């Protein structure tokens, strides 16, 4: 059995995923890192060279391979589970954990990670995040076995909540 952690950018998928994997003695795999290693270039370069379609093809192949393994905590990209093939591959052998956060928190976290767009005001940056969240949330919730709100919680608190859920479900 695997654990697939998914949700919008900035919700803590990779950080929390590492903690969950360590606590459960499982391997951790970041899907985006796997794609970067396979392609030999970072994600912006993949989008520039191959476009979104090329990136999604790489993502689909990486998802299929990793999801077929066992005993892995997988940090998915923000759009991974929006693809039916990816979702099907993950659901076959994974507990599906959705991480959520409010748009303002997401913006703070993304900017803290170095993604800055100085010409946009906070309101101008929050609005597209909120719009995408509204658009994606029904699909995210449909895919989830468990949803965990991360706003106002430490990574360790979120990881503990996931671990408790997984242990109860065994």
Buried (B, 14 or more C-beta within 10 A) or exposed (E): EBBBBBBBBBBBBBBBBBBBBEBBEBBBBBBBBBBBEEBEBEBEEBBEEBEEEBBBEBBBEBBBEBBEEEEBBBBBBBBBBBBEEBBEBBBEBBBBBBBBBBBBBBBBBBBEEEEEEEEEEEEEBBEEBBEBBEEBBEBBEEBBBBBBBBBEBEBEEBBBBBBEBBEEEE
